[in-house]
Amino acid sequence: MIQTRNRFQYEVATGRATLPVVSTLTLILWVISTPHLWANIGSLLIFSLTTYLLLETDTKFALIRTRTTLPASFFLLFYAATPFLHTWDVTLLLPVFFLCMLYSLFQSYESPHASTAIFHAFLWMGLSSLILPCIAWITPLLYIHMINLRSLEGKTFFAGIIGFTLPYWLLLGYDLYTDQTEEFYNVISHILQFDQINYASIHFSYYTLWGAVTILWIAFSIPYLRFAYKDKVQTRILLQVILSMGVWINILMVLQPSHIKALLPLAIIPMVFMGGHLFSLTFSKFTRITFITVLVIWFALCLFNLWIYFFNF
């Protein structure tokens, strides 16, 4: 039974109006904080696609036991609050590829045809590594998750290798055809390159978003781990994969802070899934206070980033 004091949380978490309201707010904030709107429209379109994929992934695999648009709404809110993500850059494709990878990986759960899904999951990681080479470092960790998904076997192991390397084989063929093999060697060298760890060169607004996302991700994950037994076995396994991916992404940001801007949208995804799960299924004094705190943090983050944008652009 929903307590009266939790009514606001319940209405936001399960209401039909939540996503349209958040989408409208996102559009307004994007318009007022984005230079050269048409040149950067790709950013808005990509994050809209990411929002759709969040909804589709949640619905397809029943990650949350009730109808909710809260993960997608949270994602849009944090996108709206960060003007440095509003300008177009090819790295903005990464959250789309990341969710496509998760979708394919989840399809492999106890599937008799898991090799196809695993091929696609690793293919998305291969494409991601062409955009951001350090993504290749966390790709082998997918094999660990395949053990829990009960999809690791000989065929799927090699399907993963073929899927990840396929973009590189195609790139090699193109470079050989155009007699530009040095370009291919440069791509490979970037994967093996470890950038110097230098936190001083990172803009403070990146740290602010990273800190907020990490704190919320931890705050949402701890209650989930405590009450995970209430979910079905399949749901627990899939959410554990999402939770673990949050760990790998944060470790990658610690080791390669020079790529923090490209990795931040990926770090937001595990956070919004865990937050959506918590606030849609748990209604207590803790969640009531936490929910209000999240909104306050978002509002403060939004004001801070807008101040940075308008006065220190």
N, C-alpha and C positions, 0 to 999 in steps of 0.2 A: 504494500500500500504506500502511495506517495504521500510524504508529509507535506503539510501546507507550505512550509518554509522552502521545500524543494520544488515547488510548482514551477518557478521560473526556469530552473535547470531542466525539468522534465519537458516543458513546452519548447525550449530551445533545442533540446536533444532529439525530440521526436516529432516536432512540428514540421509541417509542410512548407511553412513560410521562411524557415531559417536560411536555406540555400539561396532563394531569390533575393532576400534582403542583403545577405552577405555579398552576393554577386553584384548587386547594385552599388553597394558601398565600395567594393573593389574597383569597379569601373570608374567611380567618381574620383577615388584616390589616385588611380592610375592616370587619369586625364590631367589632374592638377600637378602631378609630380613627375611627368614624363616629357622630356624635350623631343621635338620632332615626332609627333604622334604616329604618323604614317610610316616613318622609317623604323619605328620600334613596335609596330603592331604585332610583329611576330612573337614578341615576348608575351603579350596578352593572349594570343591564340594558343601558344604552346602551354601556358599554365592553365588555360581553359581545358585543353585536351587532357592535361595531367589530372585535373579535377574530375573529369569524366571517367578516366581510368581508375581513380580511387573509388568512385562509386561502383563501377563495374566489378572491380576486384572484390570489394566488400560484399556485393550482392551475389556474385557467382559462387563464392566460397563460404558464404554465411559466417564471416569473421565476427560479426556482432549479432547477437541473438534477437535483435529487434530492428525494426525499420528506422533508419537514421541517416541523416546527411551530415552528421557532425564532423567526421574526418575530412570530408571535402570542404566543409565550411571553414574549419580551422586552417586548412592549407591555403585557401584563398585569403583569409584574414592575414596570415603571416606574409603572404606574397604582397598584399596591398600595403603592408606596413614597412616594406623594404624597397625604397625607390631605386637602390642600386641593382635590383633584379628586374626593373622595368625596362631597361634598355636592352635591345636585342644583342644576343651573342650566341654563337653556335653551341656553347656549353649548356645553354638552357634546354637543349634536347635531352640532356642526361636524365632528368626525372621521368620523362616519357619512356626512355629506354629501360630505366630502372624498374618501373612498374610493369612494363611488358615482360621483363625478365622474371619478376616475382609471379606474374600471372602464369607464365609458361612453367616455372618451377613448381608451382602449386598444382598444376595439371598433372604432374608426374606422380602425385601421391597414390601409391598402390595401383598404378595404372599398368595394364599388360602391354601398353604401347608407350612406355615412358621414354623410350629413346628419342621419339619425335619431339616430345615436350622439352627434354633436356637439350637436344640440339638447338631448339629455338631459344631457350634460356641462355645458353652460352653464346649463341649468335648475337644476342642483344648486348652481352658483356663485351664481345669482340668489337662491335660497332662503337660501344661507349669508350673502349680503350683507344680507338682511333681519334676520338675527340679529346679525351683526357687519359694519357698513357698510364698513369698510376692506378687506374681502375683495374688494370691487369693484375695487380698485386693481390687483390682480394678475390679474384675469380676462382682460384683453386679452393677457396673456402666453401664454395657451393657444394663440393663433393662431401663435405662434412654434413651439410644439411640434407643431402640426398640419402644419407644413412637413416636419419629420422623419418624422412619421407618414404622410406622403403622402396627407393627407386635406384639404388646404386647396384649395378651389376656390370658385367663385361661390356655389353652393348652400350649401356648408357655412359660408361666411362669414356669410351672412344667417341660416342656421339657428342659428348661435351667438348672433347679436343677438336673434333672436326668443326663443330659449330663456332667455337671461338676463333679458330685459325682461318675459317673461310674468308672473312673480309680481307685478311692479309694475303691469302693466295690470289684473290681477285686483284688486289692492289699491286702485287708483284707482277701478275700477268700484264696489267696495264702499263706499269713502269718499264717492263721489258719491251713491250710493243712500241712505246714512245722513246725508248732508249734513255730512260731517266732512272736507272737503277739506284743512283745515289739517294734519290728521294725515299726509296724503300728502306735503305740502310739508315737513313735519318729517323724514320718512324720507329724502327726497331731500337735504335740507340736511345730514343726518348723513353721507351719502356724500361730500359736498364739504367737510366739516369736517375740518381737520387739527388734532388735539389737540396741546397743548403738550408738547414733549419734556421729561419730568421723570422722571429715573431715581431720584430720592431717595424718591419716594412708593411705590416698589415693594418689597414684602416680600422679605426676604433669601432666604427659602426658594424664591421664584420664580427668583431669580438662580442659586441653587445647582442647581436642576433644569435651567435653561437652559444653564448652563455645562457640566454633565455631558453633556447630550444633544448639544450642539454639538461638544464634544471627541470624543465617541464617533462621531458622524456623520462628522467629518473623518477620524478614524482608520480607520473602516471604508471610506470612499470612496476613499482614496488607493490601497490595494491593489487595489480593484476596477478603478480607471482603468488600473492597470498591466497587469492580466490580463484586461481586458474582451474582448480578441480571442478568447478561448476560448468565449464565448457565441455563439449564433446572432445574425444581424443584427437580427431582430425583438426579441429579448431585450435586446440592447444599447440599442436605441432606447427601449424601454419603461423600462429602468432609468435611462437618461439623463434621461427625463422626471421620474422620481421624484427623482433627484439634484438636478435643477434646481428642482423645487418646494421642496426643502429650502432652497435658496438664497433663493428669493423669500420664503418664510415668515420666515426669519431676518432678512432685510432689513426686512420689515414690522414685526417686533418691535423692531428698532433704531429705526425711524422712529416707531412708535406703542407705546412701552413701557406705556402705560396699558391696552393690551389683551393684555398678555403672558400672563395667566392663560388666556384663551380660545384663544390661539394655540399654547401649549405642547403640547397634545395633537396638534396638526397637525404640529409639528416632530418629535415622537417617531416618526411614521409613516415618513418617509424613513430615519431612523436605524435602525429595526428591520429594514426591508427590506435595507439595505446590510449590517447585521450578520448577518442570517440568511444572506445570500448568501455572505459571507466565511467564516463558521464552518462552514457546511454543505458547502463545496466545497474548502476549503483547509486542509490539516493540516500544519503546520510548527512550528518553534520559535517563530516570531513569533506565529502564531495561538494556540499553547498559552499563551504568556505573556499575550497580549492577552485571551484568554478568561478567564483567572483574574483579570486586572486588572479586567475588566468586572464580574465577580461581586463583587469587593472594593468597587468604586465603588458598585455597587447596594446592597450591605450597609451601607456608610457613609452613603449617601444615605437609606436607609430608617431607620437609627438616628437620624440628624440630624432628619429630618422628624417622626418619632415623638416625639422629645424636645421639639421645638418645639410639637407638638400637646398633649402632656400637661402641659407646664410653662409654656407661654406661650399657652394657648388664649384 
